[in-house]
Amino acid sequence: MEDINNSSFESPSKVVNKYTTERLMTMLDKEKLDTLKAEFESHPDGLEFQLFIKRMRTAIGSSPAEKYDLIHGLCRLFAEIDTNEDHKMQWCEFTQYIIDAVMKNPIKKNGKGELPTQKEILDQAHLQGFARFSESSCADCMPHGGNVHKVMHCPLAEQLLVVETKSHVVKFVGVDMQLKNAVDLYSKRLEGEGDGKYFVMGACYNEREKILGCACSNKTIQLFSKQGSKFIKIKTVHTRGVQYGIWYLERHPC
């Protein structure tokens, strides 16, 4: 990594913007992208700056005379792609940037000698293994008691967990946007809990253990166990303050 660390000491006149972001994107074919993808997968938290530069230099290659030009271009590329500014490059950030770059610069012609349509560009990106998103044909026609402020995907059940503003009900919605289940916290009170009003601040669901956790405005965390199609309340934990969210950490040792 000596070249990267020392590149800042080179005279600015020696560094020109020969490797623009557009040019760098066109130099990454499918084989190079597959190699880079394997590197990203071995670093699930993302590639740090120096490692990203090193791997990209290896993938793209350059003549000794253009070594610093390439490093300069890659530094600019990293800064442009690192949208969350965590100084690491995630695969999702990288591929989304490529898709955006292709959409903005459709320079390659199709088999008919014509510029590709938007669909052809998306199809090409899809074939290369990039993630792509398009508008769903499903419409949310359900009545809501308030604004939706939390949505969690439950892939095993193919459902969405939905929490609405100032609501005491947690909803499970299918991918067809139809209500599949609803957990009314008021109806699940344990003996001696009283009838005070509160609402759900946040919720999470462990699909494997079938445990639903709710952080509530009355300074409690409430846990439910799914038995069949019903959720049974198993515990209420009182906290010192209001918890605004709750998360299930699958890889946490505790």
RAFEN-V749384 format. One line per field, one symbol per residue. ss: DSSP state (H for helix, E for strand, L for the rest). psi: psi as a letter, one per 40 degrees, with the letter a starting at -180 (. if undefined). burial: + if it has 24 or more other C-alpha atoms within 12 Angstrom, else -. A space follows every 50 residues. Layout:
ss: ???
psi: ???
burial: ???
//
This chain:
ss: LHHHHHHHHLLHHHLLLLLLHHHHHHLLLHHHHHHHHHHHHLLLLLEEHH HHHHHHHHHHLLLHHHHHHHHHHHHHHHHHHLLLLLLEELHHHHHHHHHH HHHHLLLLELLLLLELLHHHHHHHHHHLLLLLLLLLLLLLLLLLLLLEEE EEEELLLLEEEEEELLLLEEEEEELLLLEEEEEEHHHHLLLLLLLLLLLE EEEEEELLLLEEEEEELLLEEEEEEEELLEEEEEEEEELLLLLLLLLLLL LLLL
psi: eddddedeeihddehigdgidddddeehaddddddddddddegdeihidd ddddddddddiiiddedddddddddddddddgdefefihidddddddddd dddeggdhiadeeihiiddddddddddeeiiiiihieihheihheaiheh hhhgddefihhhhihfiehhihhieefihdihhhddeeiiheeafiiiih diiihhddefhhhhhieffihhhihhhbeihhhdihhhidihheihihhd ehd.
burial: ---+------------+-+-++-++--+----+--++-++-----+++++ +++++++-+++-----+++++++++-++++++-----+++++++++++++ +++--+--------------++-++----+-----------------+-+ -+------+++++++-++++++++-------++++--++--------+++ ++++++---+++++++++-++++++-----+++--+------+--+---- ----
//
